[in-house]
Amino acid sequence: MGFTKENVMDAPVKFYANCDACGETIAITEDVYDGDDFSCPDCGLTVSATVDENGAVYWNTFDGNGEQI
């Protein structure tokens, strides 16, 4: 899964995620499921989705070693 800054302009945004490392706001243009990972277009770190039993989406940023930031 992935996206670039260029192609998010052409698709409707479904979610916004914030990278905890650099502060970039990431526009997600696809459905999000528990465990989905996205790469921050600014710093390249992984932003991962956690979806709870009520459908709420939470975002966590992980460094290159898999440690949560």
C-alpha positions in Angstrom: 0.0 0.0 0.0 1.2 3.5 -0.7 0.7 6.8 -2.1 2.6 9.9 -3.2 1.9 13.6 -2.6 1.0 13.9 -6.3 -1.7 11.3 -6.5 -3.6 12.3 -3.4 -4.7 15.4 -5.2 -6.8 13.3 -7.6 -8.6 11.1 -5.1 -11.0 11.9 -2.2 -9.4 11.8 1.2 -10.9 9.3 3.6 -8.6 9.7 6.5 -5.9 12.0 7.8 -2.9 10.6 9.7 -0.2 12.6 11.5 3.4 11.4 11.5 4.6 11.7 15.1 8.2 12.0 14.0 8.1 15.0 11.6 4.5 16.3 12.1 3.5 15.7 8.4 -0.2 15.3 7.9 -0.8 12.4 5.6 -3.9 12.2 3.4 -5.1 8.6 3.1 -7.3 8.1 0.0 -8.2 4.4 0.6 -10.0 2.3 3.1 -8.0 1.6 6.2 -7.9 -1.7 8.1 -6.3 -2.7 11.3 -2.5 -3.2 10.8 -2.3 -1.2 7.5 1.0 0.6 7.2 1.7 3.8 5.3 5.0 5.5 4.6 5.3 9.2 5.5 6.0 11.1 2.3 8.1 13.6 4.2 10.4 11.5 6.5 9.8 8.0 5.2 8.9 6.4 8.6 6.0 4.0 8.9 2.6 5.2 10.1 0.5 2.3 11.1 -3.3 2.1 11.6 -5.0 0.5 14.6 -8.8 0.1 14.2 -10.7 -0.7 17.4 -13.9 -2.7 17.7 -16.1 0.4 17.2 -14.3 1.3 13.9 -12.3 4.2 15.3 -8.8 4.6 13.7 -5.7 5.4 15.7 -2.3 6.1 14.2 1.1 5.1 15.5 4.5 6.1 14.0 7.4 3.6 14.1 11.1 4.3 13.5 13.3 2.2 11.3 13.9 -0.3 14.1 10.2 -0.9 14.6 10.0 1.1 17.8 6.9 3.3 18.4 7.6 7.0 18.5 
